[in-house]
């Protein structure tokens, strides 16, 4: 049996891998644990399934195969998701074919009434259905405290959110050009240490209570205020409260 114990982070992309790896490696190592980051290569929460817990089990099992680790080597699974437009109401999706969408299928519109613009009705229907699925999966997984794996190991699990997307949290700007997102992450990492990262999360928190942090974004509905509940995870790691 491996003497090391691991915390598995499930994130959506390579920029997330770089960013969270930088800061959470420091916090987790203080708990005598190692960080193993699983990049899903996209947003697994937009996938329509009978039970979203199976999405997490699939990502976990893929990591076991890749790393040759055992179920019992992991003491925690942390998933970090962007919330995208999953809390916007259908009325906030507006069709406007006069706007420049370039290679995107939608445009955030934070000024005045908070809306999301799409080029046509087909794009509107697709996006609403996609983010409705994400909303449903988030609702279930945000209440999930542990996951029983195929080998019988019950591993503590938590789903955390970070604004519409990571760079929205860092820049307070939902309109950042997709081509500038990598530079945004790299610039933040270069000029901000772990203490700055912790202060950022404190300044963007909705609550210090995990359940309440999800209830608040549910109540806000479509909202462009950058926020995250990762402050709760940081507090636990700083106080050695990772379940072992």
N, C-alpha and C positions, 0 to 999 in steps of 0.2 A: 504494500500500500504506500502511496506517495505521502511523505511526511509533510509536504507543503499543503496549505489550504488556499483555495482560490475563490475570488469573487468574479463571477461572469457578468460583464457589461454587454448588453445588446444595444447597438446603435445603428443608425440608418446609412451612414456613408463614411467615406475616408476622412473628410474634414472633421466629422464628429469623433472618429477614432483618434485622430491626432490631438484634438482639443481636450477631450475628456481623459485621454491617456496621460496627458501632461500633468493635469491637476489631481486627478483621483489616484494616480499611482503614488503620489506623495502621501495622501491621506490614508490610503489603504495599507501602505507599507508600515505605517505607525501602529497598525493593529496586527503586525506580524503575518499579514496576508499578502498574496500576490494577486495582481489584476490580470484577467484574461478578457480581452475585448473581442466580441463577435460582431463583425460588420455584416449586416443583412443584405447589403447591396441594393437597398430600396426600402420602401415602407411596407413592412409585412402586415401592418394593422389595416391596410386597405383591402386585404384579401378576405373574400366572403367565405366563412367556414361555419360549421355548426357550433364549434366551441373554440374560441380564440386561444384557450390554454394550449391547444394542440400546436399552434404556431410557435409558442415558446418552447415546447418540448422538441419540436423539429429543429429549431435553431440550436438548442442545447445538445441534441444528439449529434448534429453535424459537427459541433465543436469537440465532442468526445472523440469522434472518428479522426478529426484532424490532429488533435493534440495527444491522443492515446491516453488521456486521463480517465479516471473512473468517476462515477456519480458521487461517490463519497469524498472526492477531492474538493468538491465545491460546497461552500457554506452559505452562499447567497447568490441570487440572480437579480441584477438590476437592469431594467430596461428604461431607456430614455427616448421619448418620442417628441417629434414636432407635432403641434396640434393642427397646423395648417388652417383650413377653413371649416373644420369639422363641427364647430359650434355656431356657425352662421346659419340663420334661418333661410328657407327657400326664397323668401321675399327679398333677401339681401343680394341674391344673384341677379344681375342685370345683363340683358343682351344689348350689345352695341357693336356693330360691325364697322364703325368708323374709326375705332381706336387701333393703334399699332400694337399688335400682339407679338410680332416677330416670330420667335420659335416657341412661344408660350401659348398655352390654351386658355389662360385666364390672367387677369390683372387685379391685384389688390387696389382698393381705392379708400384710403384712410381719411380723406378730407371731406368735411361736411358729414353727410350720412355715411356710416361705414358700410361699403358695398364691395362686391366682387364682380368684375365685368368679364363676360365671355363673348365670343364672336358670333355664336349662333345658338339656336335652341338645342341642337344635338350636343354641343359642348356643355351647355347648361345642365341638361339631363344627366350626362355622363359624370360631371363633376359632383353634382348633388348626390348621386347614387354612390360614388366612390367615397366621398367624405361622410355620408350617412353610415356606410359600413365601418369606417374608421371610428366614428363616434360610438357606435354600438360595441365594437371591440374594446375601445378604451373604457367604456362604462363598466363592462364586465371585469376587465383586467385591473382596473383601478381599485377594485374591491378584493382582489386576489392576494392573499397573504403568503401562500406557499403553493408549490406544485409537486405532486407525487410523480416521480419519473418511472419509466418502464421497469427499472430494476428494483423499485420499491422505496428508493430514497426520497424522503420528503424535504424539499429544498425551499427555504424562505425566498419569497419573490416580492418585488415592488416595481410598479410602473410610475415613472416620473415624467413630467412634461417640461418643455423649454420653449415657451412662446409659440409664435407661428412657425418659427424655425430658429436655429441657433444664432445666425447673424442678425436677426431681428432683435434678439435679446442684447447682443453686443453693441449694436449701432442705433437702437431705437428707430429703425427704419425698415418698414415692410416692403419698400420699393427698391431695395438694393439690387443692382444688376447681378444676375446669376454668375456672370463672368468675374465679378469682383468678390464673390463670397470667399474664395480660398485666400485671397489677399487679406480680407477682413479678419479671418481666423488667425493667419500667420502674424499679422500686425499686433493683434491682441496678445498672443502668446509671447511675442518679443518684448513687449513693454509692460506686461502685468504679471506680477508674481502670484503665489498662491493666496496671499492675504488680500490682494486686490480682487481676485476671483471670488473669494468668500464675501467680501463687501458688496460686490456686484449682485450676488445672489440674495443677500440680505435686502438690498435696495429694491429688488424686483419681486420679492416674495408676496404671495397672497395671504399666507397664513403660516403659523408654526405647527399647525395640526394637519396631518396627512389627509384625512377625510374631508376636512373643511376646505383644503386647498383645491380639491377637485369640485366640490360643491360651488365654490366661488366662480370658477370659470364656466360652470354650467349656468349659473345665474346671469353672468355677464353676456352670454350668447356671443354674437359676432362683435368682436372688440379688437382694437389695434393697439391696446396698451401692452407693452412687453412685460411678460411675467413668467415665473417658474416656481416650482416647488422643490427644486434641488437643494434649497437651503435646509430642508428637513433631513436630507441624506447627509449633507456636510456636517450638520450638528451631531448626527448619530455617529459618524465616523470619528469626529473629534473627541467624542466622549466614550469611545470604545464600545458602542452599542450594536455593532454588527453581530447578528445571531450566530453562534457557533455551537 
